[in-house]
Structure formats: C-alpha cells, structure tokens
Amino acid sequence: MRFEGKTIVVSGANSGIGAATARLLTERGAKVIGLDRNGDGAGLHGFSRLDLTDPASIDAALADLDEPLHGLANVAGVPGSLDGEMVMRVNVLGLRQVTETLMPRLQPGSAIVQVASDAGSGWRENLDLIRELIRERSYEDGLAWVRKHPLEGPEAYYFSKEVVVTYAIACSMLARPYGVRSLSVSPGAVETPILKDFYASMSTKILDRQMEQSGGRNAQPEELAKVIVFALSEDAGWLNGTDIVADGGGGTAFHFDLVDVDAEDSVKAVFGG
C-alpha cells in the first residue's frame, strides 16, 4: 500500500487525526498537501492556510493547488462545544466546498475520504432534513438553511456528522463521472487535543461506556490514520459510497441498547443465560 507518485490533500493536517494521516501518507511515499487554519506544514510537500467558516478563504487556499491530485482526506472538524452555526460551517459547509472544488482536479482512480463520526450513525432517521440541506448547493444557501434551522453546539455536532456520512455516500454518484470514489470513516473517541471538548459537550456516560466496550481505552490518532490511508489506497478500490465505522467496537453498546447495562451483564443481555 504505497503512494509514490501520488499527491494527496489532507485537511486538518496540523493536529490530531489529520496530522497522523499526513505523516503516514508521507511515510508511504505520497506528496501531502496540508490544509489547516493553523500551522506551517513543516515536513509536507505543500501547505495552505484556510478558514472553513469563510468560503472566500477556501477558494483562495485551493486556487494555488495546480498539480494533479490523487486523493482528498477531509479530516478537519470542530466539536459541539462551539456555537452551532460554527459547527455546521466547518463540519458541513466548508467540507463540502473543499470537496466539490477539488473533485474535478482529482485523477481517475482517486478517492475522497470524509472523516465523520459514530455520532452520525443516526443519519437514516434524519434523511429528509439532511437532503434539504444538501440540496442547498452553495455555501451561502447552505448557511441560510442552517440559520433557519438553528441548533445548539452538541445537537449541531451530531447532525453535522449525520450530514457528512450521508453526503459521502451520495457523493459517490457526483464523483462517478471523474472516476473517483467517495466514502466516509466514522471514528469513536480518539485521544486528540479536542477530546476534552467532546467530554464537555457530550454525555460522559456514553463516552465512558464506549471506551469500556472498546477495550478500556480510546483510539490513538495513528490507528484512525491507518484506516483513512487504506480507504485512500488502490487496495480499497471496491469501497465506494459507504461508511467505515472505526470505533474499536464501542458502538456495540448502542446497537444493542446497552449504554445503561453493566459490562458484566452485557453478554447475558444479548445472548441470555
């Protein structure tokens, strides 16, 4: 699974999962162009600063990318501890503008990987509302929709990730004429600098139960980077229009409604005995 001769764009490349993804791609031979609001892209092939809350900033940052591209990993995102509109601007509207600006520049056989979250697993229940937003095709029209449907930060986070999962699946149709794949990766809790913000804005009980179910620890950024890099690679060529849940099994508690069940009783709750 090597990337010699390939140039991959990674948003959120300055820290956390994005930084780990950029490092792993570089180790495997890729030229990595990082996008982030902060940092200087040290060690990367290229770097552009951008603010995902500002469509003009996105356009300016991407205008300089004039070489053939072979993949896009949209890792940048913010937690629900921030204002709901900010969450939607970054996690949905900015992500979409980066995606659709770069999609025509991707070479056939490339892949677009959106980093969503297992918090977005309820996307099917909100599909009608998600479609409404996705059909607002410009950043400005999408923002107007967001302002007509205001959400508090934590609610906006869950909804934004539901949108990302849905968008990644639907985008496989949009990307098909370019010979490009589209999919998402949905992590559980990951030991990144913003994990404390998730504990502040989400249910501690849910996060603790997930960690217990996934072996008593949260994921490391490098573990998610391996999944993202695989999804970008030619080895994943038949993965398209789907969501890869990478939560170490933490989501099992939710599939079987075991959030309030003690670990020692979980097996009995499912299998009896």
RODO-2510 file (C-alpha; in nm, 4 decimals, decimal comma):
residues 273
     n   res          X          Y          Z
     1     m     0,0000     0,0000     0,0000
     2     r     0,2366     0,2647    -0,1314
     3     f     0,1692     0,6138    -0,2699
     4     e     0,4786     0,7001    -0,4717
     5     g     0,3959     0,9467    -0,7479
     6     k     0,0710     1,0493    -0,5827
     7     t    -0,0314     1,3785    -0,4284
     8     i    -0,2923     1,3696    -0,1523
     9     v    -0,4674     1,6669     0,0099
    10     v    -0,5370     1,6405     0,3834
    11     s    -0,7455     1,8993     0,5660
    12     g    -0,6876     1,9419     0,9371
    13     a    -0,3269     1,8366     0,8802
    14     n    -0,1851     2,0356     1,1711
    15     s    -0,3007     1,8158     1,4595
    16     g    -0,4774     1,5013     1,5735
    17     i    -0,6006     1,2517     1,3165
    18     g    -0,5171     1,4854     1,0274
    19     a    -0,1535     1,5179     1,1322
    20     a    -0,1249     1,1410     1,1816
    21     t    -0,2777     1,0816     0,8379
    22     a    -0,0393     1,3279     0,6724
    23     r     0,2609     1,1612     0,8406
    24     l     0,1579     0,8102     0,7416
    25     l     0,0920     0,9100     0,3814
    26     t     0,4326     1,0778     0,3661
    27     e     0,5990     0,7667     0,5108
    28     r     0,4333     0,5622     0,2374
    29     g     0,5656     0,7797    -0,0400
    30     a     0,2893     1,0357    -0,1008
    31     k     0,3344     1,4032    -0,1554
    32     v     0,0972     1,5551     0,1012
    33     i    -0,0581     1,8982     0,0716
    34     g    -0,1925     2,0051     0,4090
    35     l    -0,4824     2,2408     0,4684
    36     d    -0,5410     2,3949     0,8097
    37     r    -0,6241     2,7159     0,9894
    38     n    -0,3055     2,6819     1,1961
    39     g     0,0479     2,5553     1,1488
    40     d     0,3072     2,5847     0,8756
    41     g     0,3019     2,2410     0,7127
    42     a     0,6537     2,1505     0,8202
    43     g     0,7601     1,8255     0,6561
    44     l     0,4806     1,8329     0,3992
    45     h     0,5042     1,8739     0,0222
    46     g     0,2805     2,1802     0,0435
    47     f     0,0570     2,3688     0,2835
    48     s    -0,2217     2,6249     0,2547
    49     r    -0,3966     2,8079     0,5325
    50     l    -0,7728     2,8227     0,5156
    51     d    -1,0699     2,9037     0,7338
    52     l    -1,3581     2,6628     0,6732
    53     t    -1,6039     2,9203     0,8082
    54     d    -1,5125     3,1560     0,5227
    55     p    -1,5849     3,0477     0,1629
    56     a    -1,3538     3,3166     0,0230
    57     s    -1,0686     3,1785     0,2319
    58     i    -1,1376     2,8288     0,0988
    59     d    -1,1346     2,9495    -0,2613
    60     a    -0,8094     3,1393    -0,2101
    61     a    -0,6355     2,8422    -0,0466
    62     l    -0,7412     2,5931    -0,3123
    63     a    -0,6681     2,8196    -0,6090
    64     d    -0,2956     2,7533    -0,5639
    65     l    -0,3304     2,3754    -0,5971
    66     d    -0,2441     2,3382    -0,9636
    67     e    -0,0791     1,9924    -0,9753
    68     p    -0,2525     1,6584    -1,0432
    69     l    -0,4193     1,5253    -0,7289
    70     h    -0,4815     1,1636    -0,6345
    71     g    -0,6852     1,1822    -0,3159
    72     l    -0,8546     1,4020    -0,0590
    73     a    -0,8956     1,3309     0,3117
    74     n    -1,1232     1,5825     0,4821
    75     v    -1,0248     1,5413     0,8465
    76     a    -1,0761     1,8958     0,9757
    77     g    -1,3695     1,9372     1,2112
    78     v    -1,4802     2,1011     1,5340
    79     p    -1,6643     1,9651     1,8412
    80     g    -2,0054     2,0511     1,9786
    81     s    -1,8551     2,2699     2,2495
    82     l    -1,8585     2,5512     1,9925
    83     d    -2,1520     2,7537     1,8639
    84     g    -2,3919     2,5505     1,6497
    85     e    -2,3521     2,7658     1,3404
    86     m    -1,9735     2,7407     1,3644
    87     v    -2,0015     2,3620     1,3852
    88     m    -2,2165     2,3480     1,0724
    89     r    -1,9945     2,5908     0,8812
    90     v    -1,6800     2,3853     0,9452
    91     n    -1,8088     2,0296     0,9565
    92     v    -2,0518     2,0536     0,6646
    93     l    -2,0396     2,3673     0,4513
    94     g    -1,6625     2,4084     0,4462
    95     l    -1,6065     2,0369     0,3977
    96     r    -1,8437     2,0351     0,1020
    97     q    -1,6812     2,3362    -0,0638
    98     v    -1,3355     2,1794    -0,0355
    99     t    -1,4710     1,8528    -0,1744
   100     e    -1,6534     1,9958    -0,4732
   101     t    -1,3782     2,2417    -0,5604
   102     l    -1,1130     1,9700    -0,5705
   103     m    -1,3223     1,6852    -0,7116
   104     p    -1,2756     1,7851    -1,0790
   105     r    -0,8996     1,8069    -1,0204
   106     l    -0,8679     1,4519    -0,8898
   107     q    -0,7233     1,1935    -1,1245
   108     p    -0,9287     0,8854    -1,2182
   109     g    -0,8806     0,6165    -0,9555
   110     s    -0,8589     0,8706    -0,6747
   111     a    -1,0669     0,8660    -0,3573
   112     i    -1,2337     1,1206    -0,1332
   113     v    -1,2491     1,0210     0,2338
   114     q    -1,4645     1,2269     0,4685
   115     v    -1,3958     1,1850     0,8394
   116     a    -1,7362     1,1700     1,0053
   117     s    -1,8051     1,0147     1,3483
   118     d    -2,0013     0,7348     1,5052
   119     a    -2,2080     1,0239     1,6429
   120     g    -2,3510     1,0391     1,2900
   121     s    -2,4865     0,6846     1,2971
   122     g    -2,8465     0,8083     1,3162
   123     w    -2,8370     0,9615     0,9680
   124     r    -3,1188     0,7410     0,8356
   125     e    -3,3663     0,8840     1,0876
   126     n    -3,2942     1,2399     0,9701
   127     l    -3,2571     1,1725     0,5995
   128     d    -3,5321     1,4102     0,4833
   129     l    -3,3809     1,7008     0,6751
   130     i    -3,0309     1,6149     0,5600
   131     r    -3,1450     1,6069     0,1974
   132     e    -3,2933     1,9546     0,2378
   133     l    -2,9549     2,0907     0,3430
   134     i    -2,7539     1,9009     0,0821
   135     r    -2,9808     2,0374    -0,1920
   136     e    -2,8801     2,3928    -0,0968
   137     r    -2,5894     2,3815    -0,3351
   138     s    -2,3858     2,6907    -0,2448
   139     y    -2,2125     2,7774     0,0824
   140     e    -2,4306     3,0861     0,1171
   141     d    -2,7573     2,8989     0,0543
   142     g    -2,6478     2,6258     0,2925
   143     l    -2,5716     2,8844     0,5580
   144     a    -2,9146     3,0402     0,5120
   145     w    -3,0683     2,6945     0,5668
   146     v    -2,8582     2,6463     0,8812
   147     r    -2,9771     2,9787     1,0188
   148     k    -3,3391     2,8793     0,9560
   149     h    -3,2780     2,5552     1,1487
   150     p    -3,0669     2,6691     1,4467
   151     l    -2,9111     2,4048     1,6709
   152     e    -2,7107     2,4225     1,9905
   153     g    -2,3499     2,3080     1,9666
   154     p    -2,3926     1,9429     2,0765
   155     e    -2,7025     1,8921     1,8589
   156     a    -2,5233     2,0561     1,5675
   157     y    -2,2289     1,8208     1,6085
   158     y    -2,4457     1,5090     1,5900
   159     f    -2,6408     1,6464     1,2948
   160     s    -2,3293     1,7664     1,1128
   161     k    -2,1776     1,4191     1,1243
   162     e    -2,5050     1,2648     1,0050
   163     v    -2,4841     1,5022     0,7102
   164     v    -2,1212     1,4079     0,6418
   165     v    -2,2000     1,0350     0,6316
   166     t    -2,4958     1,0942     0,4002
   167     y    -2,3021     1,3354     0,1810
   168     a    -2,0092     1,0954     0,1440
   169     i    -2,2430     0,8184     0,0313
   170     a    -2,4363     1,0436    -0,2084
   171     c    -2,1146     1,1979    -0,3367
   172     s    -2,0172     0,8634    -0,4880
   173     m    -2,2701     0,9493    -0,7599
   174     l    -2,1372     1,3029    -0,8001
   175     a    -1,7806     1,1743    -0,8268
   176     r    -1,8558     0,8845    -1,0622
   177     p    -1,8020     1,0815    -1,3879
   178     y    -1,4500     1,1637    -1,2694
   179     g    -1,3672     0,8013    -1,1887
   180     v    -1,3356     0,8961    -0,8228
   181     r    -1,4565     0,7041    -0,5166
   182     s    -1,6289     0,8681    -0,2181
   183     l    -1,6725     0,7259     0,1299
   184     s    -1,6535     0,8192     0,4968
   185     v    -1,4717     0,6918     0,8041
   186     s    -1,6536     0,7234     1,1376
   187     p    -1,4287     0,7105     1,4442
   188     g    -1,5365     0,6762     1,8033
   189     a    -1,3492     0,8716     2,0704
   190     v    -0,9857     0,9429     1,9808
   191     e    -0,7069     1,0773     2,2015
   192     t    -0,6652     1,4148     2,0303
   193     p    -0,6302     1,7683     2,1706
   194     i    -1,0071     1,8253     2,1344
   195     l    -1,1182     1,5094     2,3192
   196     k    -1,1753     1,7175     2,6324
   197     d    -1,4243     1,9271     2,4355
   198     f    -1,6219     1,6156     2,3479
   199     y    -1,6394     1,5209     2,7140
   200     a    -1,7586     1,8744     2,7906
   201     s    -2,0305     1,8752     2,5236
   202     m    -2,1441     1,5114     2,5050
   203     s    -2,2661     1,2538     2,7560
   204     t    -1,9777     1,1374     2,9727
   205     k    -2,1711     0,8183     3,0404
   206     i    -2,1904     0,7412     2,6685
   207     l    -1,8215     0,8129     2,6091
   208     d    -1,7157     0,6078     2,9118
   209     r    -1,9365     0,3183     2,8032
   210     q    -1,7872     0,3306     2,4544
   211     m    -1,4346     0,3240     2,5965
   212     e    -1,5225     0,0291     2,8199
   213     q    -1,6716    -0,1643     2,5281
   214     s    -1,3732    -0,0941     2,3024
   215     g    -1,1218    -0,2455     2,5431
   216     g    -1,0815     0,0156     2,8139
   217     r    -0,9166     0,2852     2,6047
   218     n    -0,9828     0,5371     2,3328
   219     a    -0,8203     0,5170     1,9906
   220     q    -0,4893     0,6789     1,9085
   221     p    -0,4790     0,9111     1,6038
   222     e    -0,2385     0,6762     1,4275
   223     e    -0,4930     0,3938     1,4431
   224     l    -0,7509     0,6048     1,2591
   225     a    -0,4873     0,7262     1,0136
   226     k    -0,4281     0,3658     0,9045
   227     v    -0,7967     0,3257     0,8211
   228     i    -0,8105     0,6547     0,6293
   229     v    -0,4926     0,5764     0,4355
   230     f    -0,6267     0,2330     0,3463
   231     a    -0,9522     0,3911     0,2248
   232     l    -0,7498     0,6254     0,0020
   233     s    -0,5390     0,3447    -0,1422
   234     e    -0,5846     0,1323    -0,4519
   235     d    -0,6263    -0,1669    -0,2190
   236     a    -0,9658    -0,0204    -0,1227
   237     g    -1,0699     0,0218    -0,4850
   238     w    -1,4055    -0,1536    -0,4361
   239     l    -1,5044     0,0548    -0,1327
   240     n    -1,7316     0,3304    -0,2546
   241     g    -2,0458     0,5034    -0,1320
   242     t    -2,0160     0,3583     0,2163
   243     d    -1,9258     0,4469     0,5738
   244     i    -1,6484     0,2643     0,7601
   245     v    -1,7117     0,2620     1,1350
   246     a    -1,3777     0,2526     1,3191
   247     d    -1,4688     0,2718     1,6876
   248     g    -1,2974    -0,0368     1,8298
   249     g    -1,6352    -0,1948     1,8923
   250     g    -1,7545     0,0919     2,1116
   251     g    -2,0727     0,1259     1,9094
   252     t    -2,1828    -0,2223     2,0105
   253     a    -2,3403    -0,0814     2,3255
   254     f    -2,5680     0,1369     2,1153
   255     h    -2,6644    -0,1319     1,8631
   256     f    -2,7921    -0,3493     2,1480
   257     d    -2,9140    -0,0611     2,3690
   258     l    -2,6614    -0,1456     2,6414
   259     v    -2,5467     0,2024     2,7450
   260     d    -2,7044     0,1585     3,0889
   261     v    -2,6102    -0,2082     3,1259
   262     d    -2,3092    -0,3099     3,3356
   263     a    -2,0291    -0,4653     3,1309
   264     e    -2,0554    -0,7974     3,3113
   265     d    -2,4244    -0,8192     3,2181
   266     s    -2,3829    -0,7200     2,8521
   267     v    -2,3315    -1,0719     2,7184
   268     k    -2,6304    -1,2001     2,9148
   269     a    -2,8411    -0,9108     2,7889
   270     v    -2,7736    -1,0124     2,4288
   271     f    -2,7315    -1,3889     2,4425
   272     g    -2,9242    -1,4789     2,7552
   273     g    -2,8038    -1,7166     3,0229
***
